Amino acid sequence: MWHQGHTQWPGKKERDRNEVGEPLYPVFMAKTAALFFFMFGVLAVFGAIVQINPIWLFGPYNPAISSNTSQPDWYIGFLEGVLRLMPGWKTDSAGHTIMWNIFVPGVVLVIAFFLIMGGYPFFEQWATGDIRPHQVLDRPRNMPPRTAIGAAIVAMAADLQLAGSDDVIAFHLNMPVEDLVWAFRAGFFVLPAVAFVLTRRACIALQRRDRRRLREGTEFGIAALRDGAAYAAVARPASGEERAVMEARRPDELFMPIPRHLVPLPTPRRVLAQLRARVNHFYVLSRLETPSAGPRPGTDGQASHAGPHGGASDHASGMDGHVTTRSGRGEKDWVTTPWSGCSRARPTSRP
């Protein structure tokens, strides 16, 4: 903690190189001491008046009297579920039987999960090339790929957790347990993909909503007569704290251009460079830029949000990897491809 510091949500004062909060002494120490004595008192009361798990009333363990609706503990429910979903595969070799339906879900899947979980931060750092210190947390909407991957893993875990109770679910729904097993097998692959796509689109939509609120303000239920013809909602400009939270700048300096080779020989180094560039675009391109996020690094700060005609512009990241700049006069869209190896723009007609 002394070396890494505290992470903090974005705000008006929060920066990557400072820590906003309360001092260790006396505020934090007083809160910690109060929490300790509170928990000590609750445990003391429970130990004096509450009876928990009186095994002397149940007698010795007898598996014959357990109910058919008994389920595993929640923290190993996913393991029970994947064991139930795995087909009965085995291999007989040299007088030995290898039970793949036990080894793969019970050993391989668990080890792979923890290895992927521990190695993901290093993978994202390699893909984005971002080695800067970060104390201010990314809002989930401002990092759609990471949020979508997390939602996909949660959907997969929920499918496995429910699969661990397939017998109880089949009993209450009055349906064959075999059909339920096949449904959970399909859900193991389909649900994460659906969750990933929906979450990524939702994050991008929320970014655009924040950008619209920064530009137009927040409507709060009051309508005013405009030009003597119609009523329009009155918007309240975002406060300083709200702007600090909603403003986000896309890190264009992290863009990695896709290599263009004169002789396209698929050497291992070139293949790795192509792969890394495309993964980099997957992470970076979906981070939109709000119109008031300030100048980009390497610019003079005077035309950071001006369109081709000098008006205020919006910067939006398309799903195809293009960055669209809408001019203030609304005449053309300028589509740029920052990774193309050269700076180029082409005007496109607006619908």
N, C-alpha and C positions, 0 to 999 in steps of 0.2 A: 504494500500500500504506500509506503514511503517513497518507493522508486516510481511506481506507476501513477500514483495520484488517484483522485476520485473522478469517475466519469460523471457527466452532468448533461441534462437536457438542454437544448438550445434556448437561449434567452438573450436579454438585452446586455447582460454583463458577462455571460459565460463565453469563454474563449478556450482555445486548445492549450494555451500556456498559462492559464490561471485556474484557480479553484474557488468557486463561490459557495459559501455555506457558513456554518457556525464553527467557532474555534473548538479545539479539542478540550481545552480547559477554560471555563468550568462547565460550559453548556453540554457538550457531548458526553463528558464523564458523568454529569448529573443524570442525563437521560439513561445512560447505560446502567448506572446504579439503581435508578428507579425501576427499570425493567427487570433487573436481577431480583430485587426484593419482592416485586409483584409476582413473578413466577415462583419464587420460593414460598410465598404465602399460599398461592393456589395449590401447589403440590403438597404442602403441609396439610391443607384442609382436605384434599382428596385422600391423603394417606390416613387421616383420622376418621372420616365419616363415610367414605365411598368404598364399596366392595367391587373389585375388578377381577374378573376371571377366577371365580372360586372353584378351582379344580378339585378340591376335596369333596365337593358336592356331586361331581360328575363321575368320579371313579376312574379306573384305568381306561386307557384309550381302546376303543373297540371299533374297527372300521366297518363292521357290519351294521352299525346303527346310524351311520352317516346318511344324510338325505341325498336324494339324487339331484338336488339343485345347488349343491355346494360348489363354490367357485374359488379359483385361486385369488390370492391377494392382488390388489390392483397393480402393484409394481412389477409383477411377473405375469400379468394378464396377457401382454403381447407375446411372451414366450409360449404360453399355453395356446394362444391363437395360431401362431405360425406352425406349431407342432400339429395342430388339427388340420391345417390347410395343406400341409405337405403330403404329396401322394406317397404311397407305400413303395418306395424304391429301395432296392438292395442289390448288392453285388456279391457273388460267391467266387472267391479267387484263392487258390493254393490252400484250400481247406479252411479259409476264414470267410466270414460273412461281414460285409460292411453295410451297416444300416444308414443309408443316405438320408432317409426320412427323419432320422434323429440327429445325425452329424451336421447336416447342412443348416437346419433351422436352429438347433441348440448350440452350435459352436461357431460355424462359419458366419452366420448372419449377425450374431452378437459381436464377434470380434470385428467384423467389417463395419458395423455401425459405430463402435467406439473409435476405430481408426479414422473413419471419415469425419466424425465429429471433431476429433482432435486435430486433423489435418486441414479442415476447411479454411480456417483463417489464413494459413500459409498459402493455400491454393488461391484464395481471393487476392491476397497481396501479390502473388506472382502474376495473376491475370491482369490486374489493374495497374501494377507498377507503383502503387501508392505505399510508400514507406514512411510517410510523414507521421509524427505523433498525433494521436487523436484523443482528446479528453471530452469533446462535445459529441454526444451520441447522434447518430443519424436517425431522423424520424423514419419509421417504417415506410411511409409513402415516398420518401425521397430516395429509397434504395429498393426499387421494385424487384429486381432479381433475387436479392437476399431474402426479402420478405416472402416472395413466392416460393422459394425453396423451403423455407421454414413451414409455410402452410402445407406444402406437399408432404413433408415429413409428418406433420400432425395428422393429415388425412390418412396416411398409411398406418400410423400408429393407432388411430381410432378404428380402422378396419380390422387390424389384428386384435385389438382389445375386444371388439364385439365378437370376433370369430372365436375367442376363448369361451364365450358363453353361447355358442351356437345351439347346444342341446336345450338350454332353457328358453332361448328365443323361439326355436322350432316348436317347443311344447306349448308356449303361450300363443303363438300364431297359428298353431294347428297346421303345420306344413312339414313336408319331408325334410329331414336334416341334411340329406344329400344335396337337395336343391339349394339350401342355404349355404352349404360349403362351397358349391360352385359359384354362387353369387359373391361370396367373400373372396374367392380366388380371383374373380374378375375385378372386384373392387380394389384389390391390392395393386393392380396396375392402372386401372382407369381413374380411380378417385384422386391419386396424387397428380396426374396429368390435368384433370379438370380443375383441381384446387390451384395448381400453379398458374394456369391461364387466367382464371377468374381473379386471383389475387393480384397478378401483375397488371391486369387491366384496371382493377379497382385503384391500385396505387397511382397509376398514371392519371386516372380521372380525378383523384383527390389532389394531385399536384396541380392540375389545370384549374380545379376549384379554388385552390389557394391563390393561384396567379390571378384569377378573375376577382377575388376578394381584394387583393392588393391594388388592382387597377380601378375597380369600380366601388369598393367599399362593401359594407354589409347592410342589407335592407333590414329595417327594424319596425315595420308596420305602419309607417306614416306615408301618405300619398300627398303629392302636391300637384297643383294645376300647372301644366307646362304649356306656354304659348297660347293659353286660352282655349285649347282644343281638347286635351286629354289629360288624365291624371297619370302620374308616374311615381313609382316608389322612391322614397328618399333614402339614400344610403349614407351610412356613417363611416367615415374613413377609419382604417385600422389603426389601433393605438401603437405606440412604440414597442411595447412588449409583444403584441400580436405580430407586428411586422418582423421583429427579430426571430420569432418562431417560424413564421411562414416563409421568409425569404430563404432561398436556396440557390446556390450557384453551381452550375454543372462544371465539373473539373475538366475543361477542354484540354488542359495541359497533360492529362492522362491518356489522351487518344493515342493509340498506336497505329500507324499506317500499315495497311496490308502490303507486304512486300510484292514488288513487281519485278520479276526476273526476266531478263532477255532470253535466257535459255531455261525453260521450265523443267529442270531436272528435279525429281522428287527425292532429294537427299534428306536424311533425317533432320538436319538442322533447318532446312527450308520448310519441311512439313511442320516442325514444332513452331517455327515463327508464324506460319499461316494460322495454325491452331490458336496460338496465343493472341494474335491480333483479332481473330473473330470472337474469342471469349471476352477479350477486352471490350469490344463493341457491345457485346451482350450486357455487360455490367454498366458501362458508362453511358451509352446512348439513351437509355430510358430515364436518365436523370434530367428532367426539364430545367429550364432556367426562368426564374421569375423576373419580371421587367424591372424591378428595383433592387436587384441583388448587387449592384455596384459594378465597377469595371472588371473585366477579365484580366488575369495576369498578363503582363507584356503589352498592355494598351495604355494610352495616355489618359483614359478615363473620361474623355469628352464625347466619344461617339460609341460608347459601349452598348447603348440601346437605341441607336438611331438607325432607321431603315435606309433604303437606297435614296429616299427623297428627304431625309433629314428628320422625319417624324419619329415618334416613339414606336418601338417595335416589340413584338412578342417573339420569343424563341421557343420553338417546339420541336421535340425530337420525334420523328416519324418512326413507325415500326419497321420500315425498310432501311433504317440507318441514315436517312437524310435529315438534315437540320433545316427547318423551314423558317424563314424570317418574313414576317408580315409587315409591310411598310405602313407608316402612319396615314398616308393618303389612300391606302387600300386599292392600289392599282395593279400591283403584281406581287407574286410570291417569288422569293429568291431561294433556291434550293442549293445548298452547299454540301460538299462531301469532304470533311476535313481529313479523312484518312486516305485520300486518293493519291497521295504522293505529290500533288501540286495544288495550289489554291485556285479553285475555279468555281464559278457560279453560273447558273443558267436561269433566266426568267421563265416562269411558267404562268399561264393564264389561270386566273381564279375562277372557280365555278360560279 
